[in-house]
Amino acid sequence: KMKILNFSEAKQVALDIVKHIEPIDRRDFFLVHSEKVGKVAKMIAQKMGIDDNIFEIAGWVHDIGYSKDLENHADYAIPILQELGYEVNETLKDCILNHGNGKNPQTTEGKIFQLADKFSIFDSDVIEVILKHGTFPLKADDVNFLKMMSDKALKLLENYTK
Protein backbone atom coordinates (compact mmCIF):
# COMPACT_ATOMS: atom_id res chain seq x y z
CA LYS A 1 0.00 0.00 0.00
CA MET A 2 1.28 3.42 -1.01
CA LYS A 3 1.98 5.95 1.75
CA ILE A 4 0.43 9.42 1.84
CA LEU A 5 3.13 12.09 1.70
CA ASN A 6 2.99 14.57 4.58
CA PHE A 7 4.97 17.76 5.16
CA SER A 8 7.76 16.33 7.32
CA GLU A 9 8.28 13.35 4.98
CA ALA A 10 8.32 15.64 1.92
CA LYS A 11 10.97 17.81 3.55
CA GLN A 12 13.02 14.74 4.53
CA VAL A 13 12.82 13.32 0.98
CA ALA A 14 14.09 16.64 -0.38
CA LEU A 15 16.89 16.89 2.19
CA ASP A 16 18.02 13.30 1.47
CA ILE A 17 18.05 13.90 -2.29
CA VAL A 18 19.63 17.33 -2.20
CA LYS A 19 22.72 15.97 -0.41
CA HIS A 20 23.75 14.46 -3.74
CA ILE A 21 23.25 17.56 -5.89
CA GLU A 22 26.41 19.26 -7.11
CA PRO A 23 27.66 21.94 -7.18
CA ILE A 24 26.96 23.20 -3.67
CA ASP A 25 25.52 26.53 -4.86
CA ARG A 26 22.79 24.61 -6.70
CA ARG A 27 22.17 22.61 -3.50
CA ASP A 28 21.79 25.80 -1.42
CA PHE A 29 19.47 27.34 -4.01
CA PHE A 30 17.38 24.16 -4.14
CA LEU A 31 16.83 24.11 -0.37
CA VAL A 32 15.91 27.77 -0.01
CA HIS A 33 13.80 27.76 -3.20
CA SER A 34 11.90 24.59 -2.23
CA GLU A 35 10.88 26.01 1.13
CA LYS A 36 9.99 29.44 -0.26
CA VAL A 37 7.84 28.17 -3.13
CA GLY A 38 5.66 26.27 -0.68
CA LYS A 39 5.34 29.29 1.61
CA VAL A 40 4.51 31.69 -1.24
CA ALA A 41 1.90 29.27 -2.65
CA LYS A 42 0.39 28.88 0.81
CA MET A 43 0.13 32.68 1.19
CA ILE A 44 -1.63 33.00 -2.19
CA ALA A 45 -4.00 30.13 -1.36
CA GLN A 46 -4.90 31.63 2.01
CA LYS A 47 -5.61 34.97 0.32
CA MET A 48 -7.96 33.16 -2.09
CA GLY A 49 -9.59 31.07 0.64
CA ILE A 50 -8.30 27.79 -0.85
CA ASP A 51 -7.13 24.77 1.17
CA ASP A 52 -3.37 25.22 1.45
CA ASN A 53 -2.24 21.83 2.77
CA ILE A 54 -0.70 20.61 -0.49
CA PHE A 55 1.61 23.55 -1.12
CA GLU A 56 4.43 23.07 1.37
CA ILE A 57 4.55 19.37 0.45
CA ALA A 58 4.71 20.28 -3.25
CA GLY A 59 7.30 22.95 -2.49
CA TRP A 60 9.71 20.46 -0.97
CA VAL A 61 9.37 17.81 -3.68
CA HIS A 62 8.68 19.68 -6.92
CA ASP A 63 12.34 19.96 -7.91
CA ILE A 64 13.72 16.64 -6.60
CA GLY A 65 13.99 15.48 -10.23
CA TYR A 66 17.01 17.79 -10.55
CA SER A 67 18.93 14.89 -9.01
CA LYS A 68 18.35 13.00 -12.28
CA ASP A 69 18.05 15.62 -15.03
CA LEU A 70 18.18 19.41 -15.28
CA GLU A 71 16.00 19.99 -18.33
CA ASN A 72 13.16 17.58 -17.57
CA HIS A 73 13.41 17.57 -13.79
CA ALA A 74 9.63 17.78 -13.25
CA ASP A 75 9.11 14.49 -15.11
CA TYR A 76 11.43 12.66 -12.70
CA ALA A 77 9.96 13.89 -9.40
CA ILE A 78 6.85 11.69 -9.47
CA PRO A 79 8.68 8.42 -10.31
CA ILE A 80 11.15 9.19 -7.48
CA LEU A 81 8.27 9.64 -5.02
CA GLN A 82 6.55 6.48 -6.25
CA GLU A 83 9.79 4.48 -5.94
CA LEU A 84 9.91 5.65 -2.31
CA GLY A 85 6.39 4.23 -1.84
CA TYR A 86 4.41 7.48 -1.88
CA GLU A 87 1.06 7.99 -3.50
CA VAL A 88 0.94 11.07 -5.71
CA ASN A 89 -2.59 12.42 -6.04
CA GLU A 90 -3.76 14.39 -9.08
CA THR A 91 -3.39 17.80 -7.42
CA LEU A 92 0.18 17.16 -6.32
CA LYS A 93 0.93 15.72 -9.76
CA ASP A 94 -0.44 18.89 -11.40
CA CYS A 95 1.70 21.11 -9.14
CA ILE A 96 4.87 19.12 -9.84
CA LEU A 97 4.47 18.47 -13.56
CA ASN A 98 3.25 21.95 -14.51
CA HIS A 99 5.32 24.31 -12.36
CA GLY A 100 7.66 25.17 -15.21
CA ASN A 101 7.55 27.88 -17.82
CA GLY A 102 5.23 27.21 -20.72
CA LYS A 103 3.33 24.51 -18.82
CA ASN A 104 -0.42 24.57 -18.40
CA PRO A 105 -1.64 23.51 -14.95
CA GLN A 106 -5.21 22.20 -14.89
CA THR A 107 -6.09 22.81 -11.24
CA THR A 108 -6.32 26.06 -9.30
CA GLU A 109 -3.65 24.64 -6.98
CA GLY A 110 -1.39 23.93 -9.96
CA LYS A 111 -1.82 27.49 -11.23
CA ILE A 112 -1.08 28.96 -7.80
CA PHE A 113 1.97 26.71 -7.46
CA GLN A 114 3.32 27.69 -10.88
CA LEU A 115 2.99 31.35 -9.97
CA ALA A 116 4.63 30.80 -6.57
CA ASP A 117 7.54 28.96 -8.25
CA LYS A 118 8.33 32.12 -10.22
CA PHE A 119 7.49 34.60 -7.44
CA SER A 120 9.82 32.94 -4.97
CA ILE A 121 12.75 34.42 -6.90
CA PHE A 122 11.91 37.78 -5.27
CA ASP A 123 12.47 36.43 -1.76
CA SER A 124 15.42 37.94 0.11
CA ASP A 125 16.71 34.49 1.18
CA VAL A 126 16.71 33.32 -2.45
CA ILE A 127 18.54 36.48 -3.51
CA GLU A 128 21.02 35.98 -0.65
CA VAL A 129 21.89 32.47 -1.92
CA ILE A 130 22.36 33.80 -5.45
CA LEU A 131 24.66 36.56 -4.17
CA LYS A 132 26.52 34.23 -1.78
CA HIS A 133 27.64 31.93 -4.56
CA GLY A 134 27.76 34.37 -7.45
CA THR A 135 29.87 37.38 -8.20
CA PHE A 136 28.82 40.93 -7.61
CA PRO A 137 28.11 42.73 -9.75
CA LEU A 138 26.22 39.73 -11.11
CA LYS A 139 27.36 38.18 -14.35
CA ALA A 140 25.16 38.72 -17.39
CA ASP A 141 23.90 35.11 -17.15
CA ASP A 142 22.72 35.66 -13.57
CA VAL A 143 21.00 38.92 -14.45
CA ASN A 144 19.34 37.28 -17.46
CA PHE A 145 18.12 34.40 -15.28
CA LEU A 146 16.59 36.80 -12.74
CA LYS A 147 15.07 38.89 -15.54
CA MET A 148 13.59 35.80 -17.21
CA MET A 149 12.13 34.54 -13.92
CA SER A 150 10.63 37.92 -13.05
CA ASP A 151 9.23 38.42 -16.57
CA LYS A 152 7.64 34.96 -16.43
CA ALA A 153 6.22 35.66 -12.95
CA LEU A 154 4.68 38.93 -14.10
CA LYS A 155 3.30 37.34 -17.28
CA LEU A 156 1.73 34.50 -15.27
CA LEU A 157 0.26 37.04 -12.86
CA GLU A 158 -1.21 39.06 -15.75
CA ASN A 159 -2.78 35.91 -17.21
CA TYR A 160 -4.04 34.82 -13.79
CA THR A 161 -5.85 38.10 -13.19
CA LYS A 162 -7.70 38.04 -16.52
N, C-alpha and C positions, 0 to 999 in steps of 0.2 A: 504494500500500500504506500502510495506517494505521500510525503509529508507536506504540510502547509507551511510555507515560508513566512516567518514572522520577522519583526524588525531586528532583533538581536542576532538571529541566524543570518539574515541578509548581510548585516554589517560584518559578521565573522567570515562569511564566504568571501566577501570583498577583501577583507584584510588578509586572509590566507592566500588569495590569488595575487594580490598586489605585491606581495613579497618577492614574486618572481619577475616582476616587470622591470625592465632596464630601458633607458638609464634612470637614475634616481630622480631626476627632475620630473620625468613623466610619472613616476610613482607618487611623488608628492602632489603633483597636479591632480592625479586620479583620486587620491584620498580626499583632498579638499573639495574638488569638484563634485564627487559622488555625494558627499554630505550636503553640500549647498544646493544641488539640484532638488533633492528631496525636500529641503526646508523651503525653498522658493515655491515649489509646486504646492506644498501644504498651505503656504500663505495665500496663494491665489485661490485654491479650493475653498479655504475658510471664508474668504471674501465673497465667493460665489455661493456659499452655503452648500457645498458638495462634500460628501464623505471623503476625508483626507487620509484614511488609513493606508492606502496603497502606496502613497508617494514616497515616503522615506524608505520603504522596502525597495521600490523601483529605483530610487536614487542610488542606493548602495550597489545594486546589481546590474544596472543598465549598461555599464561599460566593461564588465568583466571579460567580455569577448576580446578586449585588447590584448589579453594574454595569449591569444591564438593568432589574431590578424588585425592589422590597423584599419585597413580599408573597409572590411565587412564585419567589423567587431560586433555589431548588433545581432547579426545572424548566428553568432557563436554563443551568445549569452544564455539563450534558452536551452540548447543542448547541454551546456555545462551544468545548469541548474538541475536538469532532468537526470543527468548522470549522477548527481549528488543525491538523487531521490526526492527532489522537490516537485510538487505539482505547480504548473504555471497556468493560472487562469487567463481567460481571454483579455481581461483589462490589463493585467500585468504584461501579457504578451504584446498588446497594442502599445503600451508605454515603451517597452524595450525595443521592439522592432521599428517603431516609427518616430524615434526621438531625433533622428538625423535630419539634415537639410534635405529638402526636396521630397521628404516622405509625407504620407497622408494618413495621419491617425484617424481611426473610425469612431473612437469614443471621446466623450468630453474629457475624461481623465487623460487619454493619450494626447489630446490637443494641449491641455494644461501642461503636461509633462514635457512636451516638445518645446513649448514656450519657455518653461523653467530651465531647460537644458541650455538654451541660448542666453537667457537672462542672468544665469549664475555667473557669467563672465564678468559682470559688473560688481561682484562682491569683493570687498577689500581683501579678504583672505585669499581669494583666487588671484587677485592682482599681486599680492605679496609673494605668492609662490612663483609667479611668472618673473617678478623682479629679482627674487632671491637667486634664481638659477640662470637668469638671462643677463645681458649686458644692459647698462644704461648709459647714454640713451639706447632705447631698444633698437635692435636690428630691424631692417625693413621687413623681413619675414614675420617677426613678432608683431609689428605694427599692422601688417596686412592681415594676420590671423585675427587680431582684436577687432579690426575694422570689419572683416567679413562676419565675425560672430555678432557684432553689434548691429550691422546692417540686416542680418538674417533675423535677429531678435525683433528689430523694429518692424520689419516686413511681416513677420508672423503676427505681431501685435496688431498691425493695421488690418490684416486679413481677419483676425479674431474678432475685432470690434465692428466689422461690417455686418 
